[in-house]
Amino acid sequence: MVAEFEQLLQRIADAEKRFARRPGAIKLLAVSKTRSVDEIRSCAALGQRAFGENYLQEAAVKMEALRDLDLEWHYIGHIQSNKIPDLAHYFDWVDTLASGPVAVKLDQRRGLELRPLQVCIQVNISGEESKSGCLPERVPELANLVAELPNLRLRGLMAIPAIEDNAEKQKLVFRRMGDIFQDLVESGLALDTLSMGMSADFEAAIAEGSTMVRIGTALFGPRID
Ligand SMILES: *Cc1c(COP(=O)(O)O)cnc(C)c1O
């Protein structure tokens, strides 16, 4: 994994340069679903701190086993309402918030002894019925609601765009996300995170304003799941 990690950081740095982004502007979220505690530990030893998990049970076991490390845990899976109390308790970030009622419950369940839960709104940017996420036209309303909740801190937006059959179309989708993000910032919200781009498309996402790429296979190798 050492070579993959170094190579990935280099590709991110190259993309920052190529697309005139500030050096260090892009944060790497290591997507560690299905990866072992040992793999995460090795990755952390290389300097990686932020890890993303999709399944609560699996994540809770890993967090417990890695308590000795100062890691930042992101929930990037679908939010089921019966899991909200545990999500609010265990994670540092929830990157897939998509509805007002879920935001209110997360806020109520985030203990006052913990720092505010860092939140991104997931946008259903490709308009797919099967995909979760807030529809683009409803994002401003949800963003303003989340910004008012005392135990949540709205950091920005996240998207998992549908795969397009050509690179230009893919870019346009990322660009639409960038536009929605800019509109929110211009409306007065202090946001710093636009989470888009995965192993197959992160360079295009960086070209269009991503600030956080979520990488699994390009870092840990193919998933056997
Ligand atoms: C699995 C996953 C990723 C990582 O995908 P790769 O193609 O393995 O880089 C990123 N984001 C989300 C939400 C995921 O579920």
The ligand as a Tripos MOL2 file, in Angstrom:
@<TRIPOS>MOLECULE
LIG
   15    15     1     0     0
SMALL
NO_CHARGES

@<TRIPOS>ATOM
      1 C1        -16.8410    2.9530   -1.8810 C.3       1 LIG1
      2 C2        -17.0250    4.4170   -1.9670 C.ar      1 LIG1
      3 C3        -16.0060    5.2430   -2.4480 C.ar      1 LIG1
      4 C4        -14.6730    4.7380   -2.9730 C.3       1 LIG1
      5 O1        -14.7990    4.2140   -4.2390 O.3       1 LIG1
      6 P1        -13.4890    3.7300   -5.0680 P.3       1 LIG1
      7 O2        -13.9880    3.6360   -6.4370 O.co2     1 LIG1
      8 O3        -13.1100    2.4120   -4.4670 O.co2     1 LIG1
      9 O4        -12.4540    4.7580   -4.8900 O.co2     1 LIG1
     10 C5        -16.2280    6.6130   -2.4340 C.ar      1 LIG1
     11 N1        -17.3830    7.1410   -2.0000 N.ar      1 LIG1
     12 C6        -18.3830    6.3680   -1.5260 C.ar      1 LIG1
     13 C7        -19.6300    7.0120   -1.0370 C.3       1 LIG1
     14 C8        -18.2370    4.9910   -1.5080 C.ar      1 LIG1
     15 O5        -19.2550    4.2400   -1.0610 O.3       1 LIG1
@<TRIPOS>BOND
     1     1     2 1
     2     2     3 ar
     3     2    14 ar
     4     3     4 1
     5     3    10 ar
     6     4     5 1
     7     5     6 1
     8     6     7 2
     9     6     8 1
    10     6     9 1
    11    10    11 ar
    12    11    12 ar
    13    12    13 1
    14    12    14 ar
    15    14    15 1
@<TRIPOS>SUBSTRUCTURE
     1 LIG1         1 GROUP 0 **** ****
